Amino acid sequence: MLGREICEQLAMNGIEFTGSDREVDITDQLSIENFAKRMELEWIINCAAYTAVDLAEKEADIAERINSTGAENLGLYAEKRGAKIVHFSTDYVFDGTKREPYVETDTPNPQSVYGRTKLDGELRLMKAAARYFIIRIAWLYGPFGKNFAATMLRLFGEKDVLTVVADQTGTPTYTRTLAENIVLMVLSATDKYGIYHYTDGGVTTWHGFANEIYRLAEEAGLLKHEVEIKPIPAKDYPTPAKRPAYSVLSKDKVTSALGFAVNDWKDNLKHYFTRLDIK
Ligand SMILES: NC(=O)c1ccc[n+]([C@@H]2O[C@H](COP(=O)([O-])OP(=O)(O)OC[C@H]3O[C@@H](n4cnc5c(N)ncnc54)[C@H](OP(=O)(O)O)[C@@H]3O)[C@@H](O)[C@H]2O)c1
């Protein structure tokens, strides 16, 4: 989802790059080396990950290999080549017990296998490489992959009543504006390495997010019938992986140190709708 968006933005800005998918296995150092050894290399942008949050509870070994060893392998290779590396992590490294935005110096305490393997990946990458940007994001959505917005749009066509969790608070991250910020960062040649938090602006819940998707879908004439979206507590929607009840991320550091632009989540969602294949 994010990888394709970043490739599009790199291309649109005339930055020379080579995109890859599964043909480079990040869990295998030789695979990375063979892919990149003949390239000039200034930056590595890693969007690969094991992202099936619930399945990870059963597939901890695979998640660990991709999210932890994979991040370390790319860090080692970046270091070997003197390249900078951008890596993405998650709000799920936090336990969600805070009630004000998480800052980069807050102590992580992941509650799921996915969160633990992503945190492990951060730590191993930081040990492996000096020139790293670890960007923790949350509730990612965009036109190129499985995500909450796409799922809601599908369910609006299939159901009359939907129940959506209303006591988990956070902020969505739109792939497009994130990719635009990453491109500007690459062009700026910054060396302000470190961990950063980034999402869209504002605060909502999954239920609030669903309501706004519904409103915009209605406006775009995408609904075939009315759907009731009922708020429910997370305890009534049990999932194998525990999610943080609160995971709003502070954007203070990323805006001041890297100059990232932050758009309100509702404005970004409107933009996402302009890119749907509306017939
Ligand atoms: N999605 C979210 O809500 C969210 C929230 C917070 C943070 N993030 C982080 O944001 C980043 C991008 O997420 P995303 O949602 O764009 O992920 P995604 O759509 O699931 O894409 C991840 C990609 O990594 C590939 N991959 C898996 N194992 C690999 C390996 N060993 N070698 C090379 N590629 C491999 C996957 O291939 P297959 O499809 O073939 O498996 C997939 O194409 C990730 O670091 C993720 O942890 C995501």
The ligand as an SDF file (V2000), in Angstrom:
LIG
                    3D

 48 52  0  0  0  0  0  0  0  0999 V2000
   -1.2720   -0.6660    7.3990 N   0  0  0  0  0  0  0  0  0  0  0  0
   -1.2970    0.0250    8.5120 C   0  0  0  0  0  0  0  0  0  0  0  0
   -2.3610    0.3600    9.0570 O   0  0  0  0  0  0  0  0  0  0  0  0
    0.0030    0.4400    9.1680 C   0  0  0  0  0  0  0  0  0  0  0  0
   -0.0700    1.1430   10.3870 C   0  0  0  0  0  0  0  0  0  0  0  0
    1.1220    1.5350   10.9910 C   0  0  0  0  0  0  0  0  0  0  0  0
    2.3370    1.2330   10.4070 C   0  0  0  0  0  0  0  0  0  0  0  0
    2.3710    0.5300    9.2290 N   0  0  0  0  0  0  0  0  0  0  0  0
    3.6960    0.2230    8.6410 C   0  0  0  0  0  0  0  0  0  0  0  0
    3.7830    0.9050    7.4010 O   0  0  0  0  0  0  0  0  0  0  0  0
    4.5860    0.1580    6.4930 C   0  0  0  0  0  0  0  0  0  0  0  0
    3.8210   -0.0450    5.1850 C   0  0  0  0  0  0  0  0  0  0  0  0
    2.6300   -0.7790    5.4740 O   0  0  0  0  0  0  0  0  0  0  0  0
    1.6000   -1.2090    4.3130 P   0  0  0  0  0  0  0  0  0  0  0  0
    0.2670   -1.2580    4.9400 O   0  0  0  0  0  0  0  0  0  0  0  0
    1.8580   -0.4010    3.1020 O   0  0  0  0  0  0  0  0  0  0  0  0
    2.0650   -2.7120    4.0760 O   0  0  0  0  0  0  0  0  0  0  0  0
    1.5330   -3.7780    2.9960 P   0  0  0  0  0  0  0  0  0  0  0  0
    0.5590   -3.1740    2.0760 O   0  0  0  0  0  0  0  0  0  0  0  0
    1.1460   -4.9990    3.7720 O   0  0  0  0  0  0  0  0  0  0  0  0
    2.8510   -4.0650    2.1820 O   0  0  0  0  0  0  0  0  0  0  0  0
    3.9390   -4.7550    2.7410 C   0  0  0  0  0  0  0  0  0  0  0  0
    4.6590   -5.3950    1.5980 C   0  0  0  0  0  0  0  0  0  0  0  0
    5.8030   -6.0990    2.1060 O   0  0  0  0  0  0  0  0  0  0  0  0
    5.9190   -7.2720    1.3300 C   0  0  0  0  0  0  0  0  0  0  0  0
    6.7560   -8.2360    2.0100 N   0  0  0  0  0  0  0  0  0  0  0  0
    6.4230   -9.1000    2.9900 C   0  0  0  0  0  0  0  0  0  0  0  0
    7.4740   -9.8630    3.3220 N   0  0  0  0  0  0  0  0  0  0  0  0
    8.5060   -9.4720    2.5370 C   0  0  0  0  0  0  0  0  0  0  0  0
    9.8500   -9.8880    2.4070 C   0  0  0  0  0  0  0  0  0  0  0  0
   10.3650  -10.8650    3.1640 N   0  0  0  0  0  0  0  0  0  0  0  0
   10.6420   -9.2820    1.4920 N   0  0  0  0  0  0  0  0  0  0  0  0
   10.1350   -8.2960    0.7160 C   0  0  0  0  0  0  0  0  0  0  0  0
    8.8710   -7.8520    0.7930 N   0  0  0  0  0  0  0  0  0  0  0  0
    8.0680   -8.4370    1.6970 C   0  0  0  0  0  0  0  0  0  0  0  0
    4.4970   -7.7270    1.1700 C   0  0  0  0  0  0  0  0  0  0  0  0
    4.4160   -8.6700    0.1300 O   0  0  0  0  0  0  0  0  0  0  0  0
    3.1520   -9.7040    0.1100 P   0  0  0  0  0  0  0  0  0  0  0  0
    1.9660   -8.8620   -0.1310 O   0  0  0  0  0  0  0  0  0  0  0  0
    3.5150  -10.6070   -1.0160 O   0  0  0  0  0  0  0  0  0  0  0  0
    3.1600  -10.3540    1.4550 O   0  0  0  0  0  0  0  0  0  0  0  0
    3.8070   -6.4150    0.8290 C   0  0  0  0  0  0  0  0  0  0  0  0
    3.8920   -6.1310   -0.5460 O   0  0  0  0  0  0  0  0  0  0  0  0
    4.9510   -1.1190    7.2330 C   0  0  0  0  0  0  0  0  0  0  0  0
    6.2100   -0.9690    7.8360 O   0  0  0  0  0  0  0  0  0  0  0  0
    3.8950   -1.2310    8.3090 C   0  0  0  0  0  0  0  0  0  0  0  0
    4.3400   -1.9800    9.4250 O   0  0  0  0  0  0  0  0  0  0  0  0
    1.2320    0.1380    8.6000 C   0  0  0  0  0  0  0  0  0  0  0  0
  1  2  1  0
  2  3  2  0
  2  4  1  0
  4  5  1  0
  4 48  2  0
  5  6  2  0
  6  7  1  0
  7  8  2  0
  8  9  1  0
  8 48  1  0
  9 10  1  0
  9 46  1  0
 10 11  1  0
 11 12  1  0
 11 44  1  0
 12 13  1  0
 13 14  1  0
 14 15  2  0
 14 16  1  0
 14 17  1  0
 17 18  1  0
 18 19  2  0
 18 20  1  0
 18 21  1  0
 21 22  1  0
 22 23  1  0
 23 24  1  0
 23 42  1  0
 24 25  1  0
 25 26  1  0
 25 36  1  0
 26 27  1  0
 26 35  1  0
 27 28  2  0
 28 29  1  0
 29 30  1  0
 29 35  2  0
 30 31  1  0
 30 32  2  0
 32 33  1  0
 33 34  2  0
 34 35  1  0
 36 37  1  0
 36 42  1  0
 37 38  1  0
 38 39  2  0
 38 40  1  0
 38 41  1  0
 42 43  1  0
 44 45  1  0
 44 46  1  0
 46 47  1  0
M  CHG  2   8   1  16  -1
M  END
$$$$
